[in-house]
Amino acid sequence: SLAIMRSYPWHHGKTAMMGDAAHATVPFYGQGMNGGFEDCTVMWQLMQKHEENWEAVFEEYSKVRKPDGDALQDLSLYNYHVMRDFVADPMFLLRKKIEAKFSKLYPEKWLPLYSQVTFSNIRYSEALKNGKKQSKIMDRVMKMSDIEEKWDSDEVMNKILEQL
């Protein structure tokens, strides 16, 4: 049985939860351990910032990390649906091809969601927000007439640019 666990706050008294204890998630993005390492990094930064004032450290830690824990869970569930429903869909594959081309042309403007989550230091909550925006843009692009024939055109790339 696979499940997610959302909790808050992530601290009580002199105890704080990290990793799966705070934000257990399904394994469909492969980010569970990375999320735990990020918890440790944030905790360390807050320990320095608050000079080990544990009440302040734990309070800010819960507030700062909760959006990322929730986003990691949402991203993992989303990726499960992608793997289950879309990886063999020709239109989904075309969509990814268009995104890849646009990202190659404009790497400063577009980093695919998977790359944001897996190959960057972008917070999970930011990646989720960016991914939703990109998805809306790509939904409109995929509705263009004859997209299968003109996917590689300047017209399609310009349509994406206009929406950013």
N, C-alpha and C positions, 0 to 999 in steps of 0.2 A: 504494500500500500504506500503510495506516494502522497505527500501532503505539503502544504505550506503552513507556516505559523507566523502570525502577526501579533506582536506584543508592544506594549508601551505603558509606562516608560521602560527603558532598558537598564534602569538602575534602581536600587533601594538601599538606603543607608550606605554601608561601605562595600557594596557589591554591585558590579555591573555585568551585564550579559554581553557576549560577543559571539560572532559567527552564528552557527546554527541555533544556539540557545536564544538568540535575539530574532533571527530571521531565517529559520529553516525554509528551504525552498526545494522545488523539484529540480532534477539535474539537467534540464534540457537546454541550458546555456553553458553549463560547465563552469559556473562562476561562484559556486558556494564557498570554496576555500579562498578564492581571491577576495570575495566579500568579507570574509573573516580577517584576512590580512589587512584589508583596508580599514576595518574596525580598529585593529591594533595601531596602524599608522595614525589615524585620527586621534585615538586615545593618547598616543605619545605626544602629538602636537599640542593637544589640549593640556596635558600635564606640564609641558614647557610654558605654555601661554599663561596658565593659572598658577604656576609655581607649586604644583601638587596640592592645591586647595581642592580636595576631593569632591566636596559638595559642588563647587563650580565646575570642575572637570566633568563629573558625571551628569550634571544637569545639561550642560551644553552638548555633551556627547550624545545623549538621548535625542535631543532636538535636531542635531546636525545629521546624525546617521539614520534616523527613522525614515526620512523620504527615500534614501538610497536603498535601505533594506526592502521597503515596499516596492520600489521600482525594480529591484532585482527579481523579486517574486513575479511581478507582472511581466517582465521581460522573459523570464523562464517559461511561464505559461504560454505567452505569445509564441515563443520559439517552438514549443511543443505542437501548437496548432499549425505552424508553418511546416514543420517536418511531417506532420500527419496528413495535412490536407493539400499542400501546395507544391512540394518539391518536384512533382512529376507533371505539374500543370504547365503547358506550353506558354500561356499568357503570363504566369508568374515568372517563369524563366526569362521571358522577354523583358519583363519589368526589371528584373535584376540586371540584365544585359544593358538596358538603357541607363540605369543608375550607375553601373560600373563605368560606362563610357563618359557620362557626365562628371563623375568623380575624378576620372583620369584627366579630363579637360580642365576641371575647376576644383582641384583638391582643397583649396582654401574655402570653398563655398559648400562642399558636399562630401561628407564622409558617411558611407552607408552605416546603417544601424549596427549591423553585426561587427563592423570594424570599430565603431565607437565603443561598443561593449567589450570587445575582445582584445583590441590592439591599441588602446589609448588610455589616457588617465582621466577621461571624461567621467564625471560622476554618473552613476546609474540613473539618477533622477533626471539629469540633463539629457542623457542619451535617450531616455524614454520620451521626454518632451520633444527633442529633435526628431526622433523617429516618427512620432505622431504627425508632426508638421510635414516631414518628407512623405509620409504615406498619403496625406491629403493631396499633396502636389502630384504624386505619381498616380493617384486615382484619376485626377483630371487628365493627365498625359495619356493614360491608357484608354481614355474615352475618345481620343482623337480618331477621326475617320482614317482608315487604312494604316493604323499604327504598325501593323505587321510589316508593311512594305516600306514605310518611311521612318522607322524607329531610329535609324542611323543618320538622320538628316539634321541640318542646321535648324530647321523649323522646330523640331522636337527639343533640341538643346535650348533654343531661345525660349520656348514655352516654359521650360523649367526655370531658366534665368529670370523671366518676367515675374515668377511667383515667389522668388526668394526675397 
